[in-house]
Amino acid sequence: MNIKESRRQKELGFPGFLPLEKVYDLPILPDSLSDEQKSRVLGGQGCMWTEYVSTPAELEFALFPRMSALAERLWSFDKDWVRFTQKLQTQFDRYDLWGANYSEAVFRMLDLEHSYR
């Protein structure tokens, strides 16, 4: 969650670029686990190290919507990126209701991808 979601973000942080789609596609369980071992996994977590975070607004921006992508992957049986992006606007409405500061970079990325196809 600490790596920038957009190349345009200029604040301090860990090096690299990890757009929301890549967060969504991260493997939940390592392939090296046996089926028996996989059956014993009860949940997961997403870590957010805050040494480069100065304000609650920066923390929210780093977490939302990445936390939603991680939750979808951990608790939904069917992985479907397109369906997830279609549900994001409803999730953004929730963030607005909470007064949360969130990243909309995913929609800028989708617009760019669409214009190049």
C-alpha positions as CSV (number, residue, x, y, z in Angstrom):
1,M,0.0,0.0,0.0
2,N,3.0,2.3,0.4
3,I,4.0,2.4,-3.3
4,K,2.6,5.2,-5.4
5,E,-0.5,4.4,-7.4
6,S,0.2,7.1,-10.0
7,R,3.5,8.2,-11.6
8,R,2.2,11.8,-11.1
9,Q,2.4,11.6,-7.3
10,K,5.3,13.7,-6.1
11,E,5.4,13.1,-2.3
12,L,8.0,11.1,-0.5
13,G,7.5,7.4,-0.3
14,F,8.8,4.1,-1.3
15,P,10.2,3.9,-4.8
16,G,8.2,2.4,-7.6
17,F,4.8,2.5,-9.1
18,L,1.9,0.1,-8.4
19,P,-1.4,1.0,-10.0
20,L,-4.6,-0.3,-8.6
21,E,-5.0,-3.0,-11.2
22,K,-1.7,-4.6,-10.1
23,V,-2.8,-4.4,-6.5
24,Y,-5.9,-6.2,-7.5
25,D,-3.9,-8.9,-9.4
26,L,-1.4,-9.6,-6.6
27,P,-1.4,-13.3,-5.7
28,I,-3.3,-13.9,-2.4
29,L,-1.7,-17.2,-1.7
30,P,1.8,-18.4,-2.8
31,D,1.8,-21.2,-5.3
32,S,4.2,-23.1,-3.1
33,L,1.5,-23.9,-0.6
34,S,-0.2,-27.3,-0.8
35,D,-4.0,-27.5,-1.0
36,E,-4.1,-28.5,2.6
37,Q,-2.0,-25.5,3.7
38,K,-4.2,-23.2,1.6
39,S,-7.3,-24.5,3.3
40,R,-5.9,-23.4,6.7
41,V,-5.6,-19.8,5.6
42,L,-8.4,-17.8,7.3
43,G,-7.7,-14.3,6.1
44,G,-5.1,-11.8,5.0
45,Q,-3.9,-8.3,5.6
46,G,-2.5,-5.3,3.8
47,C,0.2,-3.3,5.6
48,M,0.6,0.4,5.5
49,W,3.9,1.7,6.9
50,T,3.5,5.4,7.8
51,E,7.0,6.7,8.0
52,Y,6.4,8.8,4.9
53,V,2.8,9.8,5.9
54,S,2.4,13.2,7.5
55,T,-1.3,13.6,7.8
56,P,-4.5,11.6,8.0
57,A,-5.5,12.8,4.5
58,E,-2.2,11.4,3.1
59,L,-2.9,8.1,4.8
60,E,-6.5,7.9,3.4
61,F,-5.2,8.8,-0.1
62,A,-2.7,5.9,0.1
63,L,-5.3,3.4,1.4
64,F,-8.4,4.2,-0.6
65,P,-9.3,2.5,-3.0
66,R,-6.4,0.0,-2.6
67,M,-8.0,-1.3,0.6
68,S,-11.2,-2.0,-1.4
69,A,-9.2,-3.9,-4.0
70,L,-7.5,-6.0,-1.4
71,A,-10.8,-6.7,0.4
72,E,-12.4,-7.8,-2.9
73,R,-9.6,-10.2,-3.6
74,L,-9.5,-11.6,-0.1
75,W,-13.3,-12.1,0.3
76,S,-14.7,-12.6,-3.2
77,F,-14.5,-16.0,-4.9
78,D,-14.5,-14.6,-8.5
79,K,-11.7,-12.4,-9.5
80,D,-13.1,-9.9,-12.1
81,W,-11.2,-6.6,-12.6
82,V,-13.8,-5.1,-14.9
83,R,-16.6,-5.8,-12.5
84,F,-14.5,-4.3,-9.7
85,T,-13.9,-1.1,-11.6
86,Q,-17.7,-0.8,-12.3
87,K,-18.4,-1.1,-8.6
88,L,-15.8,1.5,-7.7
89,Q,-18.0,4.5,-8.3
90,T,-20.4,3.3,-5.6
91,Q,-17.4,2.8,-3.3
92,F,-16.2,6.4,-4.1
93,D,-19.7,7.6,-3.1
94,R,-19.1,5.9,0.3
95,Y,-15.7,7.6,0.6
96,D,-17.4,10.9,-0.1
97,L,-20.0,10.2,2.6
98,W,-17.2,9.5,5.0
99,G,-15.3,12.7,4.0
100,A,-12.3,10.5,3.0
101,N,-9.5,11.7,0.8
102,Y,-9.1,9.0,-1.9
103,S,-7.2,8.4,-5.1
104,E,-9.1,8.5,-8.4
105,A,-6.0,7.6,-10.4
106,V,-7.6,4.3,-11.5
107,F,-10.1,6.1,-13.7
108,R,-7.4,8.3,-15.3
109,M,-5.5,5.1,-16.0
110,L,-8.5,3.4,-17.5
111,D,-9.2,6.5,-19.7
112,L,-5.6,6.4,-21.0
113,E,-5.8,2.7,-21.7
114,H,-9.0,3.1,-23.6
115,S,-7.7,6.0,-25.7
116,Y,-4.7,3.9,-26.9
117,R,-6.7,0.8,-28.0
